[in-house]
Amino acid sequence: MGLYTSWMKNPTIAHTTTDIANWPNTVGGSIMDFCNNNHLDPDNHAEMQSIVHQFSVGAHFHWTWNPAVGCRGAERSATLLDKVAGGNYNGECGWLAWALYTLLTAPPPYGFGKAVAQDKVKTYSGIIGANNNGVADSGGREGEGFVSAHPNFVHNLGPNTYNRTSGALDLYKWGDHVVVKYNHRFYDPSYDAFYTNLYDMALYNVVQTEVTAIDPKNQNAGVNITWRARANGAGNDLWFRQLGQAERAQLPLGSMVIGPFAGKPTAGPAPAPVAPQVPPNRRRKGLFRALFCCWPW
């Protein structure tokens, strides 16, 4: 089962000799070997940053962000920590956040033995304040995503939003993102970062999502998606919109969203209509008529 997996299922059970022997060769063992050798304590902010850094750049695993492989709890993240170090693994950001939580709470030397409640693993989705200024105050409500700075590939995840302000593909449109709150800060093992406030990870918080048909008379033509957003502390709306398929070839590879716009943008150009396909037998009959019916006999 693995040391971390068995511990998260039942912290009171004794670990097997095999689990303990294999632990140094696992992802969790590799991370804790570095932390223990350097006497890192998560209660020290600078040392906690070094611990988080191990999730981002350590050689113990090569992480690829993959939204299709979710993780919403410590038991599942424990299976990542039990994997052999040096492998190639993939999944959403929740894996790294819950794995960090697991190491914070696991007993020494396998973890740091800290008392951290599971509700300290926070999922942020662009929480909007009561006045829609992006500040998560007591009147705030759950958002509909956010846009973060993302100038480079992070865990093999490239930016997806073309920034009209900088003229570069250097932003990412998120549905949500998972971090860990510890000692009044929010630590982000995906971005190798920390935030004083949860909303600090966002440049723009989405206030409203609008989805409209490209062609109301043709449901197969797809939809246009527009996001009304606010920069943190700003009182004015900004806008982002999904790129049309034809537009993507005109911008850097990976561009899927564009913004910000000061006013609501017009939709991207609709795709060119596809010419109807004539069945092969009808094409042959049409060719026969063209050759013989118009021939000057």
MODAUR-V923976 format. One record per pair of residues at least 24 apart in sequence whose C-alpha atoms are under 10 Angstrom apart, sorted by sequence separation. I is the first residue (numbers start at 0). J is the second residue. D is the distance in Angstrom with one decimal. If there is no record, write none. Layout:
<<I	J	D> <I	J	D>>
This chain:
<<1	25	9.3> <3	27	8.1> <29	53	9.3> <30	54	7.8> <33	57	9.6> <59	83	8.3> <60	84	5.7> <61	85	7.0> <62	86	8.7> <63	87	7.7> <64	88	8.8> <65	89	5.8> <66	90	6.1> <67	91	7.1> <68	92	9.5> <69	93	6.8> <70	94	5.2> <72	96	9.4> <73	97	5.3> <74	98	9.1> <76	100	9.1> <77	101	6.9> <96	120	6.9> <97	121	9.8> <146	170	6.6> <147	171	5.4> <148	172	9.2> <176	200	9.1> <203	227	9.4> <204	228	5.2> <205	229	6.6> <236	260	8.9> <237	261	5.2> <238	262	6.5> <239	263	8.2> <240	264	7.3> <242	266	8.4> <243	267	5.2> <244	268	8.7> <245	269	8.2> <246	270	9.6> <2	27	9.4> <3	28	9.8> <59	84	4.6> <60	85	4.5> <61	86	6.4> <62	87	6.2> <63	88	6.3> <64	89	5.6> <65	90	4.4> <66	91	4.7> <68	93	9.4> <69	94	7.3> <70	95	8.9> <71	96	9.5> <72	97	6.3> <73	98	6.8> <76	101	7.7> <77	102	9.0> <96	121	8.7> <146	171	5.5> <147	172	6.7> <203	228	5.8> <204	229	5.3> <205	230	9.0> <236	261	7.1> <237	262	6.5> <238	263	5.9> <239	264	7.7> <240	265	8.7> <241	266	8.3> <242	267	6.2> <243	268	6.3> <244	269	8.5> <245	270	6.7> <2	28	9.8> <58	84	8.0> <59	85	4.5> <60	86	5.1> <61	87	4.8> <62	88	5.2> <63	89	4.5> <64	90	5.2> <65	91	5.1> <66	92	8.0> <68	94	8.9> <70	96	9.2> <71	97	7.6> <72	98	9.0> <73	99	9.2> <96	122	9.7> <145	171	8.3> <146	172	4.5> <147	173	7.6> <202	228	9.6> <203	229	5.2> <204	230	6.4> <235	261	8.5> <236	262	7.6> <237	263	7.7> <238	264	7.0> <240	266	7.5> <241	267	7.8> <242	268	8.9> <243	269	7.0> <244	270	7.1> <245	271	8.8> <27	54	9.9> <30	57	7.8> <58	85	6.2> <59	86	7.3> <60	87	5.8> <61	88	6.2> <62	89	5.4> <63	90	6.6> <64	91	5.3> <65	92	8.2> <66	93	9.6> <70	97	7.8> <73	100	7.4> <74	101	8.6> <93	120	8.9> <145	172	5.9> <146	173	6.0> <202	229	8.3> <203	230	4.3> <204	231	7.3> <235	262	9.7> <236	263	8.8> <237	264	9.7> <240	267	8.3> <243	270	7.5> <26	54	9.6> <29	57	8.9> <30	58	9.3> <57	85	9.2> <58	86	9.1> <59	87	9.2> <60	88	6.9> <61	89	8.1> <62	90	7.8> <63	91	8.3> <64	92	6.8> <70	98	9.8> <72	100	9.7> <73	101	6.2> <93	121	9.4> <144	172	7.3> <145	173	5.4> <146	174	8.8> <173	201	9.4> <201	229	9.9> <202	230	5.7> <203	231	6.4> <29	58	8.8> <30	59	7.1> <60	89	9.7> <62	91	9.7> <63	92	9.6> <64	93	10.0> <72	101	9.6> <73	102	9.9> <93	122	8.4> <144	173	5.5> <145	174	6.6> <146	175	9.7> <172	201	9.6> <201	230	8.1> <202	231	6.5> <203	232	9.8> <230	259	9.9> <29	59	6.1> <30	60	9.8> <62	92	9.9> <64	94	9.6> <92	122	9.9> <143	173	9.0> <144	174	4.2> <145	175	7.3> <171	201	9.8> <201	231	7.6> <203	233	9.5> <206	236	8.7> <208	238	10.0> <213	243	9.9> <226	256	9.8> <229	259	9.8> <26	57	9.7> <28	59	9.0> <29	60	9.3> <64	95	10.0> <143	174	6.6> <144	175	5.7> <145	176	9.2> <171	202	9.9> <172	203	9.3> <173	204	9.8> <174	205	9.4> <205	236	9.6> <206	237	9.7> <207	238	9.8> <208	239	9.7> <209	240	9.3> <225	256	9.2> <228	259	8.6> <26	58	9.3> <27	59	8.5> <142	174	9.0> <143	175	8.1> <144	176	8.8> <170	202	9.1> <172	204	9.7> <173	205	9.7> <199	231	8.0> <205	237	9.2> <206	238	9.8> <208	240	9.6> <224	256	9.3> <225	257	9.7> <226	258	9.4> <227	259	9.4> <228	260	9.8> <26	59	5.6> <27	60	10.0> <62	95	9.2> <142	175	9.0> <172	205	9.5> <198	231	7.9> <203	236	9.8> <204	237	9.6> <205	238	8.8> <225	258	9.9> <226	259	9.6> <227	260	9.5> <25	59	8.0> <26	60	6.7> <203	237	8.3> <205	239	9.1> <24	59	9.1> <25	60	9.5> <154	189	7.6> <203	238	9.5> <227	262	9.4> <153	189	7.7> <154	190	8.6> <203	239	9.8> <227	263	7.9> <153	190	7.0> <226	263	9.0> <153	191	9.4> <225	263	8.2> <226	264	9.9> <225	264	8.1> <55	95	8.9> <225	265	9.2> <54	95	7.1> <149	190	9.1> <225	266	8.2> <54	96	9.3> <223	265	9.7> <224	266	8.2> <223	266	6.4> <224	267	9.7> <51	95	9.5> <54	98	8.9> <73	117	8.3> <222	266	9.6> <223	267	7.6> <51	96	9.6> <54	99	8.0> <72	117	8.5> <223	268	9.8> <53	99	9.9> <223	269	9.2> <73	120	9.6> <222	269	9.5> <51	99	7.6> <72	120	9.1> <125	173	8.8> <221	269	9.2> <50	99	8.7> <71	120	9.5> <124	173	7.7> <125	174	8.2> <126	175	9.9> <220	269	8.0> <221	270	9.4> <27	77	8.6> <30	80	9.1> <123	173	9.6> <124	174	6.0> <125	175	7.3> <220	270	7.7> <26	77	9.9> <27	78	9.7> <29	80	9.2> <71	122	9.7> <123	174	8.7> <124	175	4.2> <125	176	9.1> <220	271	9.8> <26	78	9.7> <27	79	8.0> <28	80	7.7> <50	102	9.9> <123	175	5.3> <124	176	6.6> <147	199	9.2> <148	200	8.2> <220	272	8.9> <26	79	7.1> <27	80	4.4> <28	81	8.2> <50	103	9.9> <122	175	6.5> <123	176	5.3> <124	177	9.0> <145	198	9.3> <147	200	6.3> <148	201	7.6> <213	266	8.2> <25	79	8.8> <26	80	4.9> <27	81	6.4> <28	82	9.6> <29	83	9.2> <30	84	9.1> <122	176	5.6> <123	177	6.3> <146	200	8.6> <147	201	4.8> <148	202	6.8> <213	267	9.0> <25	80	6.4> <26	81	6.2> <27	82	8.0> <28	83	9.2> <29	84	6.6> <121	176	8.2> <122	177	4.4> <123	178	8.0> <145	200	8.8> <146	201	5.7> <147	202	5.2> <148	203	9.5> <211	266	9.4> <213	268	8.8> <214	269	8.0> <25	81	5.4> <26	82	5.8> <27	83	8.9> <28	84	8.1> <29	85	9.1> <121	177	5.6> <122	178	6.6> <145	201	6.0> <146	202	5.8> <147	203	6.9> <203	259	9.1> <213	269	6.4> <24	81	8.8> <25	82	5.3> <26	83	5.9> <27	84	7.9> <120	177	7.0> <121	178	5.4> <122	179	8.8> <144	201	9.3> <145	202	7.5> <146	203	5.1> <147	204	8.9> <213	270	8.9> <22	80	9.3> <23	81	9.9> <24	82	8.4> <25	83	4.3> <26	84	4.3> <120	178	5.9> <121	179	5.9> <145	203	5.6> <146	204	6.5> <22	81	7.4> <24	83	5.9> <25	84	4.7> <26	85	7.5> <119	178	8.4> <120	179	4.5> <121	180	7.0> <144	203	8.9> <145	204	4.3> <146	205	7.8> <21	81	8.9> <22	82	9.4> <23	83	9.2> <24	84	5.8> <25	85	8.4> <26	86	8.6> <119	179	5.8> <120	180	6.3> <144	204	6.4> <145	205	5.2> <21	82	9.9> <22	83	8.9> <23	84	8.7> <24	85	9.0> <25	86	9.6> <118	179	9.0> <119	180	5.1> <120	181	9.1> <135	196	8.5> <143	204	7.8> <144	205	5.4> <145	206	8.8> <21	83	8.8> <22	84	9.8> <41	103	7.8> <92	154	9.9> <117	179	9.3> <118	180	8.8> <119	181	7.2> <134	196	8.9> <135	197	7.9> <142	204	7.2> <143	205	5.4> <144	206	8.2> <18	81	9.1> <40	103	9.8> <117	180	9.9> <134	197	9.1> <135	198	6.8> <142	205	6.2> <143	206	6.5> <144	207	9.1> <115	179	9.8> <116	180	9.7> <121	185	8.4> <134	198	6.7> <141	205	9.9> <142	206	6.3> <143	207	6.6> <144	208	9.1> <8	73	9.2> <89	154	9.0> <115	180	9.0> <116	181	9.8> <120	185	9.1> <121	186	9.9> <133	198	7.1> <134	199	9.0> <141	206	9.3> <142	207	8.0> <143	208	7.0> <7	73	6.9> <8	74	6.6> <89	155	9.7> <115	181	7.8> <119	185	9.0> <120	186	9.6> <133	199	9.3> <140	206	9.7> <142	208	9.8> <7	74	5.6> <8	75	10.0> <115	182	9.9> <172	239	9.5> <6	74	8.9> <7	75	9.1> <133	201	8.7> <4	73	8.8> <5	74	8.6> <7	76	9.6> <8	77	9.5> <42	111	9.9> <133	202	9.2> <3	73	9.5> <4	74	6.1> <7	77	7.1> <41	111	7.7> <133	203	7.6> <134	204	9.3> <3	74	8.3> <4	75	7.7> <6	77	8.6> <7	78	9.9> <27	98	8.4> <31	102	8.1> <40	111	7.6> <42	113	9.2> <126	197	8.9> <127	198	8.9> <132	203	9.6> <133	204	5.9> <3	75	9.8> <4	76	8.3> <5	77	8.5> <27	99	9.5> <30	102	9.1> <35	107	9.1> <39	111	9.2> <41	113	8.8> <125	197	9.2> <126	198	7.2> <132	204	8.5> <133	205	8.6> <3	76	8.9> <4	77	4.9> <5	78	9.4> <35	108	7.3> <124	197	9.9> <125	198	7.0> <131	204	8.9> <133	206	8.6> <3	77	5.1> <4	78	5.7> <27	101	9.4> <28	102	9.8> <34	108	9.6> <35	109	9.2> <123	197	7.1> <124	198	9.0> <131	205	9.4> <132	206	9.3> <2	77	8.4> <3	78	7.1> <4	79	8.9> <27	102	7.5> <35	110	9.0> <122	197	9.2> <123	198	7.6> <125	200	9.2> <126	201	9.8> <131	206	7.1> <1	77	8.4> <2	78	9.0> <3	79	8.9> <4	80	8.2> <5	81	9.9> <31	107	9.1> <32	108	8.5> <34	110	9.2> <35	111	9.2> <121	197	8.5> <125	201	7.2> <163	239	9.9> <1	78	7.4> <3	80	6.6> <4	81	7.1> <31	108	7.3> <32	109	8.7> <34	111	9.3> <123	200	9.0> <124	201	9.4> <125	202	9.7> <127	204	6.9> <162	239	9.5> <0	78	8.4> <1	79	9.9> <2	80	8.7> <3	81	6.1> <31	109	6.5> <32	110	9.9> <100	178	9.3> <103	181	9.4> <123	201	9.4> <125	203	7.9> <126	204	7.1> <127	205	7.9> <128	206	9.8> <161	239	9.6> <1	80	8.7> <2	81	6.6> <3	82	9.9> <30	109	9.4> <31	110	6.6> <99	178	9.1> <100	179	6.9> <125	204	4.7> <126	205	8.3> <127	206	6.9> <160	239	8.9> <1	81	5.5> <28	108	9.0> <29	109	10.0> <30	110	9.4> <31	111	8.7> <96	176	9.5> <97	177	8.5> <99	179	7.6> <100	180	9.2> <124	204	8.2> <125	205	6.1> <126	206	8.5> <160	240	9.4> <0	81	8.4> <1	82	8.3> <28	109	6.8> <96	177	6.1> <97	178	8.3> <98	179	9.9> <100	181	9.3> <124	205	8.5> <125	206	8.0> <145	226	9.4> <160	241	8.9> <161	242	9.4> <27	109	7.5> <28	110	8.9> <93	175	9.9> <95	177	8.5> <96	178	5.3> <97	179	7.8> <144	226	9.1> <146	228	8.8> <160	242	9.2> <168	250	8.3> <27	110	8.4> <92	175	9.3> <93	176	7.5> <94	177	8.8> <95	178	8.4> <96	179	6.0> <143	226	8.8> <145	228	7.9> <146	229	9.9> <167	250	8.9> <168	251	6.6> <171	254	9.6> <172	255	9.1> <92	176	6.6> <93	177	5.4> <95	179	9.6> <96	180	9.8> <143	227	9.8> <144	228	9.3> <145	229	9.2> <146	230	9.3> <166	250	9.9> <167	251	8.0> <168	252	8.6> <170	254	9.6> <171	255	9.5> <172	256	7.5> <91	176	8.9> <92	177	6.0> <93	178	7.7> <143	228	9.5> <145	230	9.6> <168	253	8.1> <169	254	9.5> <171	256	8.5> <172	257	9.7> <23	109	9.3> <91	177	9.0> <92	178	8.2> <93	179	9.8> <142	228	9.9> <168	254	6.8> <170	256	9.1> <22	109	8.2> <99	186	9.2> <167	254	9.7> <168	255	9.7> <170	257	9.2> <99	187	9.3> <168	256	9.5> <170	258	9.4> <64	153	8.2> <65	154	9.5> <99	188	7.5> <161	250	7.8> <168	257	8.9> <19	109	9.4> <63	153	8.4> <64	154	5.9> <65	155	9.3> <96	186	8.4> <98	188	9.3> <161	251	8.0> <62	153	9.3> <63	154	4.9> <64	155	6.5> <65	156	8.3> <96	187	7.0> <97	188	9.7> <160	251	9.8> <161	252	10.0> <62	154	5.6> <63	155	5.3> <64	156	5.9> <95	187	8.5> <96	188	6.3> <159	251	9.5> <161	253	8.9> <162	254	9.6> <166	258	9.9> <61	154	7.7> <62	155	7.6> <63	156	7.0> <64	157	9.6> <95	188	6.0> <96	189	7.7> <146	239	9.4> <159	252	8.8> <160	253	8.0> <161	254	5.8> <7	101	7.9> <61	155	9.2> <62	156	9.8> <94	188	9.6> <95	189	6.6> <158	252	9.5> <159	253	5.4> <160	254	5.5> <161	255	7.6> <162	256	8.7> <163	257	7.0> <164	258	7.9> <3	98	9.7> <6	101	9.6> <10	105	8.5> <92	187	9.0> <93	188	9.6> <94	189	9.3> <133	228	8.8> <134	229	10.0> <157	252	9.6> <158	253	6.8> <159	254	4.9> <160	255	5.9> <161	256	6.1> <162	257	6.2> <163	258	5.5> <164	259	7.2> <10	106	9.1> <92	188	8.2> <93	189	8.8> <132	228	9.3> <133	229	6.3> <134	230	9.6> <135	231	9.9> <157	253	7.2> <158	254	7.5> <159	255	5.4> <160	256	4.5> <161	257	4.7> <162	258	5.5> <163	259	6.2> <164	260	9.0> <4	101	9.8> <7	104	9.5> <92	189	6.1> <131	228	8.9> <132	229	6.2> <133	230	6.6> <134	231	6.5> <156	253	10.0> <157	254	9.4> <158	255	9.1> <159	256	6.3> <160	257	5.4> <161	258	6.5> <162	259	6.7> <163	260	7.8> <3	101	8.0> <7	105	8.2> <55	153	8.7> <56	154	8.9> <91	189	9.2> <92	190	9.3> <131	229	7.1> <132	230	7.0> <133	231	4.7> <134	232	6.9> <158	256	9.7> <159	257	8.6> <160	258	7.4> <161	259	8.8> <162	260	9.7> <3	102	8.8> <6	105	7.7> <55	154	7.7> <131	230	9.5> <132	231	5.8> <133	232	6.2> <134	233	9.7> <160	259	9.6> <6	106	9.2> <131	231	9.1> <132	232	5.0> <133	233	7.7> <127	228	9.7> <131	232	8.8> <132	233	5.5> <133	234	9.2> <3	105	7.8> <127	229	8.7> <130	232	9.7> <131	233	8.5> <132	234	5.9> <125	228	9.4> <128	231	9.7> <130	233	9.8> <131	234	7.5> <132	235	8.4> <125	229	9.7> <127	231	9.2> <128	232	9.6> <130	234	8.1> <131	235	9.2> <132	236	9.3> <131	236	9.1> <3	109	8.3> <71	177	9.4> <2	109	8.7> <3	110	9.5> <146	258	9.9> <64	189	8.7> <62	189	9.4> <55	187	9.4> <56	188	9.8> <54	187	9.5> <55	188	6.1> <56	189	9.9> <47	181	9.3> <54	188	5.7> <55	189	6.3> <51	186	7.3> <52	187	9.4> <53	188	8.3> <54	189	7.5> <55	190	7.2> <56	191	8.4> <51	187	7.3> <52	188	7.0> <54	190	9.5> <55	191	5.8> <44	181	9.5> <51	188	5.3> <52	189	9.3> <54	191	7.6> <55	192	9.5> <44	182	8.4> <48	186	8.0> <50	188	9.0> <51	189	8.8> <52	190	9.1> <53	191	8.6> <42	181	8.4> <43	182	9.1> <47	186	8.6> <48	187	9.5> <51	190	9.4> <52	191	5.6> <41	181	8.4> <42	182	7.1> <44	184	8.9> <48	188	9.2> <51	191	6.2> <52	192	8.3> <41	182	8.8> <50	191	9.6> <51	192	7.9> <49	191	9.2> <51	193	9.0> <48	191	7.9> <48	192	7.6> <48	193	7.8> <47	193	9.7> <44	193	9.8>>
